[in-house]
Amino acid sequence: MTQPKATVIIADDEEPMRDMLRKRLHEAWPELEIVAEAANGIEAIALAGQHQPDIVFLDIRMPGLTGIEAARMLFNRCHIVFITAYDQYAIEAFEQGALDYLLKPVNLDRLKTACGRLQSRLGKTPNNIERQLTQLLQQTGRSPAGAATPQPEYLHWIQAQVGNSLRMISTKEVLFFRADEKYTRVQTAQGEFLIRKTLKELEDEVDPNEFWRIHRSTLVRVDAIAEVTRDLRGRQMVRVRNSPEELEVSRGNTHLFQQM
Amino acid sequence: MVNRARGVLSFVGEVGETASAMWWSFFDWLAQVPLRQLVVTWILAFLLACTPALHPEQAAFFLLLSAGLKILAGGKRKAEIEARKAAVQAGSESLERRLVEAQMSALQAQVEPHFLFNTLALIGQLIETDPPEAAKIHTHLIEYLRATLPQMRSRGNGTLGRQIQMARSYLAIMQARMKSRLAVSLDVPPELESATFPPMMLQILIENSIKHGLEPKVEGGRIDIRASVSGSVLQVDVQDDGVGFNAYAGDGVGLTNVRERLKLMYGTRAQLLIEQPMDGGCRASICIPFAPDIFAKP
């Protein structure tokens, strides 16, 4: 084994796992020099920039940036090996995409094989794995830009100021919203809250299949509707569960309850 | 003088408004009523209007009779409506109950594989470097699985003490893995340990705190678990100083399950509260009626 002295960075958020990998690497490849260890994805990138290692071992689930996101920024500078304890989708993708990966707890024989493969590739330019990584990111539900924010979908939580805290009210608990002068009243089975968001804003943000606009000043949760009746004047009135209030349906919205 | 005039004026105005409202409600009715019903009503109204002039004493009898009929019919119809309403409500409630039960059994089988594999990897590593620590984590894992796997659940699980014990096991494992990134404090007065508390709820809140609050936070953080009684309400808080709450994130299986089960077991007497304190993080609280011993019915 007369290899040039290779360098490596280990990135895993769990310290015991880094200890284990370090120990195993010493056994599998004694000449390999561990130049740095990172506890999260951001640190891994920074340390890689500083040390310019030949190889980076990346755990997949890490705070800051995940291993896959970090790999997208590093793959053309060094060889990447992923490590994971359990990531079903990722493992499938690794096998298809011929990416290097290790399973925790790291098995010495498996590590030796991986190291052998790395040794034969040292000095060559790393494989272009951008396509596989992009695919992987999409499968794990992250945007390919590397931003860790998932696409905002619908509003699922209403925030209401209660004393010194923001109360988070699940939209599943809301019976209806009613415009109340400058505020909007949020009615739940437990009570009512006033929020500053206007009814129009709420209507735009919540799932339109979850809430229906039945009146200029009322947005009602469909699941909470107990019955729809007509009063003497022929107006449709909606009654919701757990609330004595009757909600009027305006003329323009009666089509919502045509068959009821 | 002026005041009285104003009073009279407003009274006249009110009468006018009432009259116009009645006129418009009549107009609405006219627009919607089926033609046949309109004809019958019209004939009846015509007869009613003519009879007082022709036969005054028969008119009085007729009025009395129709009033009696109206009251009788109205009572019958009301009873019918009530019965139908009750039937619909009973039907939808039993449907809901079955739905929740189905969802619950699905959830109960859920031990996160990621957690399990990572813990096993940790034990494997500790066997080489620190066997006593490995044995400790191993015991905690067994404790956790005993309480989590539905097949293993015993009847004594329904007390707060049991739930806290399980939380301790889980948190000990997480601390062994996250090391200095996770700090934990538990503040549960010993006299509350025998209180009735539904299984798996505390666990779900703690797992949420770690998974969504602390694991994504680079420097980690702390999690505080507190139990207290005020009046007849037992409140258990799980507070973290993690990354906080995303209003667009779905409600998740866990929280939905807790909320539905609370509703099912206690109706409106129990509550799941989720709050974001001003200084960051997230606090989830479960409030249930305080039942100090296990023989008390929830």
Chai-1 contact restraints between the chains, C-beta under 6 A:
chainA,res_idxA,chainB,res_idxB,connection_type,confidence,min_distance_angstrom,max_distance_angstrom,comment,restraint_id
A,E14,B,R177,contact,1.0,0.0,6.0,A-B,restraint_1
A,E15,B,K179,contact,1.0,0.0,6.0,A-B,restraint_2
A,P16,B,L122,contact,1.0,0.0,6.0,A-B,restraint_3
A,P16,B,Q125,contact,1.0,0.0,6.0,A-B,restraint_4
A,M20,B,Q125,contact,1.0,0.0,6.0,A-B,restraint_5
A,N40,B,V218,contact,1.0,0.0,6.0,A-B,restraint_6
A,P63,B,P216,contact,1.0,0.0,6.0,A-B,restraint_7
A,P63,B,K217,contact,1.0,0.0,6.0,A-B,restraint_8
A,P63,B,V218,contact,1.0,0.0,6.0,A-B,restraint_9
A,G64,B,V218,contact,1.0,0.0,6.0,A-B,restraint_10
A,A85,B,F117,contact,1.0,0.0,6.0,A-B,restraint_11
A,A85,B,N118,contact,1.0,0.0,6.0,A-B,restraint_12
A,A85,B,A121,contact,1.0,0.0,6.0,A-B,restraint_13
A,Y86,B,P113,contact,1.0,0.0,6.0,A-B,restraint_14
A,Y86,B,H114,contact,1.0,0.0,6.0,A-B,restraint_15
A,Y86,B,F117,contact,1.0,0.0,6.0,A-B,restraint_16
A,K104,B,A121,contact,1.0,0.0,6.0,A-B,restraint_17
A,P105,B,A121,contact,1.0,0.0,6.0,A-B,restraint_18
A,P105,B,G124,contact,1.0,0.0,6.0,A-B,restraint_19
A,P105,B,Q125,contact,1.0,0.0,6.0,A-B,restraint_20
A,P152,B,Y248,contact,1.0,0.0,6.0,A-B,restraint_21
A,E153,B,Y248,contact,1.0,0.0,6.0,A-B,restraint_22
A,L155,B,A247,contact,1.0,0.0,6.0,A-B,restraint_23
A,H156,B,G250,contact,1.0,0.0,6.0,A-B,restraint_24
A,H156,B,D251,contact,1.0,0.0,6.0,A-B,restraint_25
A,W157,B,A247,contact,1.0,0.0,6.0,A-B,restraint_26
A,N164,B,M278,contact,1.0,0.0,6.0,A-B,restraint_27
A,S165,B,E275,contact,1.0,0.0,6.0,A-B,restraint_28
A,S165,B,P277,contact,1.0,0.0,6.0,A-B,restraint_29
A,L166,B,Q276,contact,1.0,0.0,6.0,A-B,restraint_30
A,R167,B,E275,contact,1.0,0.0,6.0,A-B,restraint_31
A,M168,B,F245,contact,1.0,0.0,6.0,A-B,restraint_32
A,M168,B,I274,contact,1.0,0.0,6.0,A-B,restraint_33
A,S170,B,D251,contact,1.0,0.0,6.0,A-B,restraint_34
A,K172,B,D251,contact,1.0,0.0,6.0,A-B,restraint_35
A,A189,B,T268,contact,1.0,0.0,6.0,A-B,restraint_36
A,R233,B,S25,contact,1.0,0.0,6.0,A-B,restraint_37
A,R233,B,D28,contact,1.0,0.0,6.0,A-B,restraint_38
A,G234,B,D28,contact,1.0,0.0,6.0,A-B,restraint_39
A,G234,B,Q32,contact,1.0,0.0,6.0,A-B,restraint_40
